[in-house]
Each structure stands twice: as structure tokens, then as C-alpha cells.
């Protein structure tokens, strides 16, 4: 068995597991944009990874901007685009807390990050910088659709999720473990193992370790308010746009539909309760 590290260096195996809901996710984003936002055609994906959502949105006529820290993911994202799609797409290397393009300020209709990459931002300062920077790029009626796994600080057992998919003749098995949350340090240890087996004795193990920042619902809401966002609605990871979360309904996987607050431009955030909030279906991988 060959052992490797960092699954983001292997976009094809990463996407074999986490690229299965692409059409459903873009369907969801289109309808959320229509119902809550401008319905416009300029979209932004922070941490776009291997570009599956970028390519799907571009194929539907959207102008796409994406950025990611991984050069290998960005190269994969660029290669998958058709010549026609490349005319609609701009991709940049950047960190989530640092990305800014002057020509995009106040121009983006919809930004989205659906699969917990937000939790890689390991401090309140970094998370706030990302949210404020993204808000700065949105139109006043624009949206940031942000999905991530909330934390149950009372849980007593580590979490484990397993998926199995096919990639050509190969079988890809993914096991993700999240350790117990450290409430004081606001983080939990993560481990992912991708096992790839196939013809001619192919046997690879890609193991990745990192930490995720933790948020319960109250912590997430406070951060959104500090960043100048209001919560318009919350959905589960089932992507059923007709079934927003009811107020007081608490599940951990959550997709927050955020809009700039009325005083966002002046840095003053109105202190009032957001509209319906809650949490979602199952935890997904961070990109």
C-alpha cells in the first residue's frame, strides 16, 4: 500500500466522494438567488476547490469568480472548463481571509461556500475578515450562502462518517473523523482517510489531519452580526428550497442565507434577532 498525505493534492479522488451533489447544489443556489437575492448572474465561490460548482454554474450562463489556496485544485478547476466556460470564469489563488478584487466591490450577486471550508478559519479575527471582505464584494441586495457543521459541545463521542464511490475502475472509500470539541480553544481535531483500490494491485491511502474551528448556533449568529450580516433563512444539507428551517428547530448541518444588514456600509449592525435559523442534514467535507 502506498501512503500519501493531503487530499487536496489529489482532486480526482476528492471529487469522487464530494462531487455527487453538484447539480442539486447549483439548482438550490439558483432558486435561493431568485427568492432572496437579486437573481443576478455574477457569482463568487470562496475556496472553490476543484471547480465542480464553478463549471456547473458557468455551463448555465453565470459569470463565475472563484479562488482557492490550493494550486493543484485551481489547476484541476481550470482544466475541466470548456473554452466557452473559460470566457465566463476567473480563478485566483488566495486565502479566504485575504481575497479582494477592487473591480468586484459591490458587484457580486451571490457568494457561496457550502461544505464547511469556513471552519478552516482558525480564529475569530480570520473568520470576521473573511465575512466582512465577502460582504464588501456583494451588492446591497446580494447574498452569501454559507454552509457548515455546527458544534454540539455536550457530545461525548467522536463523530465518524463513511462514504464509498466509484471512479472509473477504482473504488474510493472515505472515512472522516471529528474528535471531541475543545470549547475553550474553539476547535476540534479532524482526520480523513481516502483509500483507493483498483486493478493491477492499485492500493493508495491518503491521510490528512487538520483542526476545525467550532461554532454553536449562538456563536455563529454573533459572528454574523459583527460582520454586518443578517440571517434571512437557514436550510438543511438536503437542499430543499421549499423547506427552510423553522425557528427553534436545531440541527447541526446548516446552510445560512446571509444578506448585508441595513447598517453594513457604516459598520453599524442593527441588534435584533435574525429571521428563521437552525441547522442541516449530514456533515460534508470541507470543500
Phi, psi and omega in degrees: 000130177269132182253132179229170178228159176068094182296340178287350172277359185225070187303326184294323179282322176304313183287335177302327180271313193254009179257015189279342184252019189303308183297316179298320181293317180289324173305314180298313181298319178300315183288322176298318178300319180290319186281322188247339188245213184274339188073010185283178194251002179257114184243151180231132174240103169295143180052059187285352177059226184278004167084020182295317179286325176301311182295318181295316179294320178297324179294341179263007175097004179279148169274127188240138168238131178224152174215156182201155178280334185274118178294325180291322176295317180296321178298318177296318179299318181292319183294331183282344184282141172283163177306321178294319179293324181298334177289342181257357191237137170235128181240139183225146169278126182190158172271155183295325183275357186240346188296131172200136174230117184305325183289347180264351186300123180071017186245342188279131178280318185212126169251150181209146174208108197258343196235047168074005177302332178308328183286351172293335179292111199267011178211161176298323180298314181292317180297318180294319179298319179296312182295316180293321178295320178293317178301323181297332181276342184281151165297159179305328178259012181286173184230149165241115179262109191238118182246131175198167186269116175288164187251133170262100184291347181267355183292148187247359180231145174298156178261146180219131175230146184223135175228150176229129179220165176254142172229097187062238178267000181268152172251129180245120179247127182243127173236120179244131180239134172241123181287180179293141182287142173262101187295327181288316182271354177058051177204160174222145182281137181239146173217132175236138174234122172255121177249122183242120178235150182193191183299162178058034176074018180298128181205104181239144172233118178250114184244130184230136178237142176197180174240142173253142170286146184254147178217128161269178187297319180296319179295319178296316181296319179298318180296317178301317180296317178299326182279354179089023178252150167247150178268116178276322181195163175227138181236163171274171178282011172281345178061037176265101190291339178276000184232065175295155180297137175283149178302132180088351178277117188247115167229161190276317179283121189224139171245110183268129172264108186252143176226146178304134179290168185295338181246019184300322184293334179261359180084359179263130184249126180295127183273088175213164183291138176289166176286177195321130180225163179175222179203179201242208194274267180236155180292141177242165180294156188291005171227000000 
